Amino acid sequence: MAGEIKIESKDINLLSKRVKGIKKGIPKVLSRAINKTSQKAKTQIIDEVHKETNLQKKGIRKGIKQFNATESKLVGGVSAIDDEKIPLIFFSAKKFVSKAKYGGISYKMRGQKRKLVYRNTPEADIPAAGPTIRTRMKSGHIGIFRRTDEIGKISKKPKIFELKGPSIPKIIEQPSSIEKTVKNTVRRDLKNNIEIQTDVLIDQELRKV
């Protein structure tokens, strides 16, 4: 996600007073608060993208990474760094057969059900060049593939390529307010987590006495 959330100076001043006398009090509190906030933001992003697209959560997690802050580097957050397009299989894709005796793959994207069919029809998102199949590769990966007219030199069979949807960054950047929603939550959560982690640190120090 683009942008950053900064901690307000008034919160730093209050924190400084509360942890006065505690060794590395400020970096301890802030690093913990940042990481707690980032962890929740990651979960929220996954939930929001799932709600928006119906994409399976295990597929979303592949494109989201959390960067943790440390006491020496008070910078952390969540980023949709995987710009690779997501395999169509993760969009609740499954086979279907219609009464008109043609079949294909149905999937859901941005709350709408869509279809890829075996032959050209008005319902097709993309005219099919060959049968669309759901299969398991030798690696164990299951995906939605389409046969081509090109014959493999070694296999002597028609080559196939995997069908994919948009990448996670593209989904988040859509005018769906996901990024704005998460940022607003992060601002509130960061402030709350600073207060919570301050209480936790003070309690830990009192237990040492």
N, C-alpha and C positions, 0 to 999 in steps of 0.2 A: 504493500500500500504506500501511496505517496504521502509526503508531509510528515510533520513531527508534532509531538505534544511536549510543551515545555512546562517545567514546574515553576509556579509563581514565586516571586521573591518573598512575599508575605508568608507563604507556607514554609520556606526555608528558614526565615527568621524565627518563626514559632518553633520549628523543629530544633533549631540551634539552642534555644532556651531550654527545651524539654530534655535534651540529651546532654546538656552541659556536664562535663566531668566524665562522661563515658568515652572510653578510647574508641576512636573511629565510629562514633555514634551516628554521625550524619551519613557517611557512605554505607554503613550497615543497613540503616533504615531505608535509604533510597534504593539501594540495589535490590533489596527484598521486595519493596513496594513496586518497583518497575517490573520485576519478574512475575509477581503475582498478577499484576495488571495485564502483562503480555499474555500470560497463560489463559486468562479469561477472554481476552480479545481474540485469541486464536480459536477458542471454542465458539465464540460468537460469530466469527467470520464463517466458520464451517457450517454453523446452523443457518446463517442468513443466506449463504450460497445454496445450501440444500433446499431451503424454503423457496428461493427464487427460481431454481432450475430443476428441482427434483433429482439432481445429481446425487448419486450414492456418496455417503460421507467418506468412505474409504478412498474414493477417487479424489475427493477434495483435499484430503490430508496429504496426498502425494505432492500437491503444489503449494503447500503452506509451510513455512519454516519460522520457528521462533528463535530470536537472538537474545540471549540472556545478558543482563548487565552484571558487572562485578564491582567490588568495592573500589577498584582502581580505575574502572571504566564505567561510568554511570550512563551508559547508553544501551538500550535494549528495545525490543519490539517484535513485530510480526510482519513478515513480508511474503507476498505471493511471487516468489522468485522463479517458479517453474513456468516458463513461457511455452512449454511443449503442449500441443493440443491434446486434450483428454480423449482416450479411446471411447468410442460411442457406446461400448458395452456398459460403461458406468452411468449412462443416462437411462437406466431401467429398460434397456433394450431387450426385446424378445421376439421370437418368431410369431407370425400370424398367417392365416390362410383365409381368404375371403370367399363369399358365396359365388363370386364371379370366377372362381377357380384360379386365382393368382395369389401368390404369397409374397412375403418379404419380412422386413424387420420394422417393428413399431418401437418408438422411443419417446421420451418426454424431455422437453427443453423449455425453460422459462414458463412452466406451468401448462404448456400445450402439448397435446399428443401429436406426433408426426410419424410419417411412414416413409420407408424406402421399399420399393416394390421390385419384383423380378422383371417386369416389363413396363414399357411406357404407358402410363395412365394419367388422367388428370389429378389423381391423388398423390402422385410421386413428387417428393421434394427434388430428387435428382433422377433423371431417366437412367434406368439400370442398363449397364453395358453387358452385364452377365449376372448369373445368380448371386445374390447376397447371402452369405452363410455365417453361421455362428459356430466357431470351432475352437478346439484347444491346440495350441502349438506345442512342440516338443519341450519347450521351456516350462510349460504348465500354464502359460498365459492364455486366457480365454478372451476372444475378441470377435468383432464383426468385420468380416473381410469381403472383398469383392474380387471375383475372377476377372482377369484381363484376357485380351486376345494374344498376348505375348507368351510364347512357350519357353520354359526354362531350359537352359543348355544342359544341365545335369539331370534335373527331374524329368524332363521331357513332358511336363504337365503345364497347363496354363498358370502363369504367375498370379499371385494374389497380393492385395495391399489392404491394410487395415483402415477402416473408416473412423474418423475422429470428429469430435466437436470442438468448441472453442477452448482456449487455455483459461486457467484460473484468473490471471490478471485481466484478461479480456472480459470475463464474467463480472468481476468486481467493478471494472471501470464503466460498465454499462450504466445508462441513466436510471438506475434502480435505487439510488440513495444508499446502497450497502456501505460504501466507504464513509459517507457522512454519518450514518447511523452508528457505525463502530467508533468513529472518532469522538462523537459526543459521549458515548458510553465510557470510553477510555479516559477522557478528561475527568469525569465524575469518579470513576473507580480509582484512578491514580491518587486523587486527593484523599479518598476514604482509606486506601491502603497505606498511605503515609501515616495516617493517624493510628491505624490498627497496628502496623509494624513498630511504631514508636512505643505503643503500650506493651507490645510483646518484648521488645528489647529492654525496656525499663523493668519489667517483671523478671526477666532473666537475670539482670544485674542485681536486683534485690534478693533473689534466691541464693546468690553467691555470698551474701553477707552473713 
